[in-house]
Amino acid sequence: MNGASYGRTVSSVPKQRRRRLVMSFEMVRLDRASSEPLYQQLYRQIREELESGSFDSSASRVPSSRVLAATLGISRPTVNEAFSKLLAEGYLQARKRSGIFVADHLPATFLKAARPATTARTERSPRVARRVTRMTDIRSGRQLDVGVAGPPSVTFVAGLPAVDEFPIAVWERLREQVLAKKGAHLLRYASSRGEIELRKAIAAYLCDFRGANCHADQIVVVGGMQQAMLVCALALINEGEVAWIEDPGFHQARNVFAFVGAKMVPRPIDREGLVIGKCSRQNSPRLILVTPSHQFPFGVTMSLKRRKALIEFAESRDGYILEDDYNSEFRFDGPPLPCLQGLDNAGRVIYAGTMSKILYPSLRLGFLVAPPHLVDTLVKVRAVMDQHSPAIDQATLARFITEGFFLSHVKRMRELYAQRRVFFIEQFQKWLGDYFDLEVTPAGLHFIAWLRRREDLPFFMRAREQTGVWPRPLSFFCIKAQLDPAFVFGFAAWSQAQIEQGLAKLASAVKQLKQRGAGNGSSFQSHPFSPATSSYWPSAAVRPN
Ligand SMILES: Cc1ncc(COP(=O)(O)O)c(C=O)c1O
């Protein structure tokens, strides 16, 4: 049968058998077009029916796989596979020479506590803490779940690395080795600072390759940049105190600062990086979040002059700088500038790194390098959250670094990204060059494309919705910055064929929409962050260079 969805049911089961089979298999609907395998659909639907308890338990035999297969128009092995799963999980039981029956006690009943009777309530928003309601992120459900929006389809969402190039086999081998060596030791509670081998390996890497000036004792292993920001914000900012944030900048930082009750002050970016400008003493920032290696999303590298000025400023105001060393590994025109932390003699810079882009984001491993006087405070805050990061992953990563796989992976990825980058630029000019000026910066895994004609904006917004090719509007990353219309295109996660296909799809959708004049009604400003509620902002520079 070829139909996408079909509904042959067990109602055609021979009469004398059917009398004994009162389970309502009529509900089975299999969808051949679904990505869920047929056996899995069948297994799931039978399980749901059994859990619903709506069948007559006195006659609980199930049809034979032959009958069920014939009735549903699927193969017997498919039915057998579904049955095996239900048998293994204890939903069904086989009785010798009698057939397969519904189990006397379903796993759902012996695993699940009885649900107390509830009375219907009127829907209203739950009462939640102010720290949640003041978060400016108004996304919800699937929008909020970044995992749902990732590849394999081409989206051009920025910040996704080529995870299919990650050497899984090597990682698995190293993981086995560390488990064989350390065994149950890795299963106990681990250090809230992080595994010592990993801290040593990270410190050595940062000193050798990032121009840092640090020791393993200064390192605190955390769950990526997200946790790094939260730990620092909780440790250093009281409610109502000021945090500086780049505008445009990393959207997740806004959530963090709003969550901790900071007074968020967005700072513009010029061609030297974050603009320090004038600032009264009482509005001095407690924490300044910057991406000096590669400003996100503009791609500006902070000048040496600005770096020194920023450290001096932080020292003079008793503040700290949180350096997100974003994308420093992926520079395509020569070696990166050393990190800010290496310039800091005043103990004002906290360096943060993440494995999300270099290795893979679901690893959730990153690290802070703190001035020695702050380490214990950060560890205390980190421990309050989740004690520590998974010890097995930390030990595996330590080995991955010390045995040279880390450096060779970075090198290989840099080459791959360099090729994808050149290809993306070529293809972009071919497909979308009439609409955009592509801003080519020497580092990073995304580009900003500035729209030439503002009136094309609604067509692109519409085309994104239609195609699922989803470069984010630059306004998504802005707080108060008023910028020309532009989109941020990530290119790293997709093959050359996918890049071409994605750009062609977007271009063709825009062309059709324009022919039909069908762009109206979409709004450029419709992005899921509401404007932040902080004071401040002199009207901003438009493009930084
Ligand atoms: C500026 C910036 N820093 C860091 C990260 C990585 O965050 P995490 O380590 O939480 O995955 C991202 C992710 O997109 C980012 O855009």
The ligand as an ORCA input file, in Angstrom:
! r2SCAN-3c Opt
* xyz 0 1
  C      28.584     34.117     21.738
  C      28.422     32.678     22.128
  N      29.212     32.194     23.095
  C      29.123     30.904     23.480
  C      28.245     30.038     22.893
  C      28.217     28.619     23.350
  O      27.364     28.436     24.410
  P      27.339     27.056     25.193
  O      28.720     26.762     25.657
  O      26.394     27.296     26.336
  O      26.840     26.019     24.256
  C      27.388     30.505     21.894
  C      26.411     29.602     21.290
  O      25.834     29.831     20.268
  C      27.497     31.859     21.497
  O      26.716     32.345     20.522
*
